[in-house]
């Protein structure tokens, strides 16, 4: 029998073409990885929320006070109403000579300024103060005192957050209560009337200096007066001064100072002073 080679080759060619077309049209099994064609855009992997989770270091546990004005568990008590053991005279470092009675300390003007025995750098501070109900005077001669956030020497050297009766008492606005004295006008006048307790809550970031004494980073202060924001990360231009322009002078740590001002009005009082040092 004579074989028709041409017919056989034709049948084989058709069969191979049929198989090739069938393979191209058969979909990949469900779940199988698809290999992109050369030059095709790659789909980026879906981001995971775990990529931005940070687990360490764990913040320390601090137990808050029973009220917002009460000292938390890691605070150093500077005045609890019983004594001035944490304070000395600024003038000669002798025991602080102000008057402690009935849970408060009242300025004794003849004794001068007082400051903390310890020095601090960056911190959170709570302090309460009261203008006497029988206060007299006007302008800067009415319940004048000051909270010096860093005392850099005798007298009024340092960085002052002003204390003054600013309840219906007109004065220059960069010298009223809650001002950074002669530098920062408070964002609001949150003053209560004389005889009522006022509260300052302050965050102090001390300036830093280069080896040659030039300023590396300035001082900043954020302050609340009776719960109202009055200084918002204010950038100080140097120490607060009565006359002239502010300038920085190098220091590492410094005491906190309370001012005995020489105005003739009745002396003011303080209570509930505590501090948290910040790393």
GIKA-V545293 format. One record per residue. N is the residue number from 1. SS is DSSP state (alpha for helix, beta for strand, coil for the rest). PHI is phi as a letter, one per 40 degrees, with the letter a starting at -180 (* if undefined). Layout:
<<N:SS:PHI> <N:SS:PHI>>
//
This chain:
<<1:coil:*> <2:coil:c> <3:coil:c> <4:coil:c> <5:alpha:c> <6:alpha:c> <7:alpha:c> <8:alpha:c> <9:alpha:c> <10:alpha:c> <11:alpha:c> <12:alpha:c> <13:alpha:c> <14:alpha:c> <15:alpha:c> <16:alpha:c> <17:alpha:c> <18:alpha:c> <19:alpha:c> <20:alpha:c> <21:alpha:c> <22:alpha:c> <23:alpha:c> <24:alpha:c> <25:alpha:c> <26:coil:c> <27:coil:c> <28:coil:c> <29:coil:d> <30:coil:d> <31:coil:g> <32:coil:c> <33:coil:c> <34:coil:c> <35:coil:c> <36:coil:c> <37:coil:c> <38:coil:d> <39:coil:g> <40:coil:c> <41:coil:c> <42:coil:c> <43:coil:c> <44:coil:c> <45:coil:c> <46:coil:c> <47:coil:c> <48:coil:b> <49:alpha:c> <50:alpha:c> <51:alpha:c> <52:alpha:b> <53:coil:c> <54:coil:b> <55:coil:b> <56:coil:a> <57:coil:c> <58:coil:c> <59:coil:c> <60:coil:c> <61:coil:c> <62:coil:b> <63:coil:c> <64:coil:c> <65:coil:c> <66:coil:c> <67:coil:b> <68:coil:c> <69:coil:c> <70:coil:c> <71:coil:c> <72:coil:c> <73:coil:c> <74:coil:b> <75:coil:c> <76:beta:c> <77:beta:c> <78:beta:c> <79:beta:a> <80:coil:b> <81:coil:g> <82:coil:b> <83:coil:a> <84:coil:b> <85:coil:c> <86:coil:c> <87:beta:b> <88:beta:b> <89:beta:c> <90:coil:c> <91:coil:c> <92:coil:b> <93:coil:g> <94:coil:c> <95:beta:d> <96:coil:c> <97:coil:b> <98:coil:c> <99:beta:c> <100:beta:b> <101:beta:a> <102:coil:f> <103:coil:g> <104:beta:b> <105:beta:b> <106:beta:b> <107:coil:d> <108:coil:b> <109:alpha:c> <110:alpha:c> <111:alpha:c> <112:coil:g> <113:coil:c> <114:beta:b> <115:beta:a> <116:beta:c> <117:coil:c> <118:coil:c> <119:coil:b> <120:beta:b> <121:coil:b> <122:coil:b> <123:beta:a> <124:beta:b> <125:beta:b> <126:beta:b> <127:beta:a> <128:beta:b> <129:beta:a> <130:beta:b> <131:coil:c> <132:coil:c> <133:coil:c> <134:coil:c> <135:coil:d> <136:coil:b> <137:coil:g> <138:coil:a> <139:coil:f> <140:coil:c> <141:coil:b> <142:coil:a> <143:coil:g> <144:coil:c> <145:beta:a> <146:beta:a> <147:beta:b> <148:beta:c> <149:beta:c> <150:beta:a> <151:beta:c> <152:coil:b> <153:coil:i> <154:coil:c> <155:coil:f> <156:coil:b> <157:coil:c> <158:beta:h> <159:beta:b> <160:beta:b> <161:beta:c> <162:beta:c> <163:beta:b> <164:coil:a> <165:coil:c> <166:coil:b> <167:coil:c> <168:coil:f> <169:coil:b> <170:coil:c> <171:coil:a> <172:coil:c> <173:alpha:c> <174:alpha:c> <175:alpha:b> <176:coil:c> <177:coil:d> <178:coil:g> <179:coil:c> <180:beta:c> <181:coil:d> <182:coil:g> <183:coil:b> <184:beta:b> <185:coil:c> <186:coil:c> <187:coil:c> <188:coil:a> <189:coil:b> <190:coil:b> <191:coil:c> <192:coil:c> <193:coil:c> <194:coil:d> <195:coil:g> <196:coil:c> <197:beta:c> <198:beta:b> <199:beta:b> <200:beta:b> <201:beta:b> <202:beta:b> <203:beta:b> <204:beta:b> <205:beta:b> <206:coil:c> <207:coil:c> <208:beta:b> <209:beta:b> <210:coil:c> <211:coil:d> <212:coil:c> <213:coil:g> <214:coil:c> <215:beta:c> <216:beta:c> <217:beta:b> <218:coil:c> <219:coil:c> <220:beta:b> <221:beta:b> <222:beta:b> <223:beta:a> <224:beta:b> <225:beta:b> <226:coil:f> <227:coil:g> <228:beta:b> <229:beta:c> <230:beta:b> <231:beta:b> <232:beta:b> <233:beta:f> <234:beta:c> <235:beta:c> <236:coil:c> <237:coil:c> <238:coil:i> <239:coil:c> <240:coil:c> <241:coil:b> <242:coil:c> <243:coil:b> <244:coil:g> <245:coil:c> <246:coil:c> <247:coil:a> <248:coil:c> <249:coil:b> <250:coil:c> <251:coil:a> <252:coil:b> <253:coil:b> <254:beta:a> <255:beta:c> <256:beta:b> <257:beta:b> <258:beta:b> <259:coil:c> <260:coil:c> <261:coil:c> <262:coil:c> <263:coil:c> <264:coil:c> <265:coil:c> <266:coil:d> <267:coil:c> <268:coil:c> <269:beta:b> <270:beta:b> <271:beta:a> <272:beta:f> <273:beta:b> <274:beta:a> <275:beta:b> <276:beta:b> <277:beta:c> <278:coil:b> <279:coil:c>>
//
